[in-house]
């Protein structure tokens, strides 16, 4: 008696899509990490304020302006000119303008200025934001987090 064996198929798992997804995730996290690092400047010493409160739900689309001690403005890790910043504020306001009010933008601008920066540099940016052509009224100011202040005070 002769018994015929059925030919069995060997199934192979194609790993190519899995590898593609892993590389995409790695690239995504590298880009996100670089973008978040651009807003943090080591030489920037934020002012200590007792009444400050943390930003619970920061707007991910907010514009972050870092002003270092000499008055230079850094956006996205690059020193920017006054003209560039003014034009950027105008474009940001135009894009985010509330259609019902027509004059006011919903954009949030976070100003992180070094505590040793002269106020005239900050006042210049604030003046640009509230101009009729721009109309950005939602300004936030970066301060030293209270936990960092308390930790520094306890070690001294």
N, C-alpha and C positions, 0 to 999 in steps of 0.2 A: 504494500500500500504506500502510495506516494502522496505525501501531504505538501500542498503548495503553501508557501509563506506569502503573506501579503507584503508588498513593499511599503515600508513605513517612511513617511516624510519627516525629515529633520527640519524643525522650524528654528530659524535664527532670528534673534532680536536685533533690529537695526538700531544702532546707537547714535547714528548721525543726528537725528532731531534732538536727542537729549544733550549732546555735546554742543549743538548750536544754541540751545536755550541757556545752558550754563555759561557760555561765552557772552551771550547778550546780558545776562544778569551781572556778570563780573564787570562788563563795560559800563552798564548803568550805574552800579555802585561806585565805580571809580570816578565817573563824571559828577555824580551828586556830591561825593566827598570833596572834590576839588572846588565845586561851586560854593559849598558851605565854608570851606577854608578861606576863600577869597574875602569874605566879610569880616574875618577875624584878623586883626592886625596886632602883632605883639607889642609894638611901641606905643599903642594907644592905651592911655591910662584914663579910664572913665571916672567922672566925679563921684564922690561918695555922698549919698543923700539918705537921710534917715527915713523920710516919708515915701520912699519909692516903693512900687509894688511890681512884681513880675508880670510880664505880658503872658496871660494865660493862653490865649489863642491868637498867636501872631498871624497876620495876613501873609500867606506865602508869596503873594505878588508885590509886597511892599518894596519900595525903593530904599536901599540902605546907603546912606552917605557917611563916610568916615572922614573926619576932619582931624588931621594931625597937628602937632604943636605949631608948626610954621604957617598953618592956614591952607596947606594943600588939601585938595579934596580927592579921596580915593573911592572909586566905585568899581566893584568887581575885581579888586586887586590891582587896578591901574590908576595912576594919577591922571585926573581929568582937568581940562581947562574950564574957566568960567563960562565961556561960550558954549562948550559942549554940554555942561550941566544945565544951563538955561534952556537950550534947545531940547534936551532930554526931558526936562520938567514940562515944557510946553507940549511935547508929543504925548507924554504920559497922561497929562491932564485931558488932552483932546480925546484920547482913546477911552478914558474911564469917566468921561463927563456924564453925569446923570441927566438923561434927556428931559425929565420933567422939570428940573430946575434950571437947566441949560447953562448955568454959570459955575456950578460947583462940581469938582471932581471927587470921586469916591476913593481915589488913590491915597494910601498911607505912605508917608515919607518918614523913615527912621533916621534921625540925625545922631550919630555917635561921635561926639567931639571930645578930644583930649582935654583933661581938666586944666591944662596950662595954655589952651588956645585962647587967643583974644576974642572977646565977644563979638567984635565987628565982623569976623568971618562967619559966625553963626547967624548974626542979624542979616547979613547980605543974603544968605540962602532963604531965611524966613521971609524976607521982603520979596524975593522972586516968587516964592510959592503963593503968596497971597495977592499978587498982582491980578488985575481984572482979566488979563489975557490967559493966565494960567489957572488960578482959582483952586489951588490945593490947600485945604484948610485942616486936613487931618495930619498933624505933625506929632511925632513921638520922639522922645529924647532918651538916649541910652545912658544908663547909670550903672555903677558897680552893683552887682547883685548883693543883697543884704547878707546872704550866707557867707559870701567871700569876705565882706567887711567884718563880720563877727569872727570868722576864722582868723583873719589877719590880726584883729584886736586881741584875741586870746593868746596868740603866739608871741606878741610883743611884750 
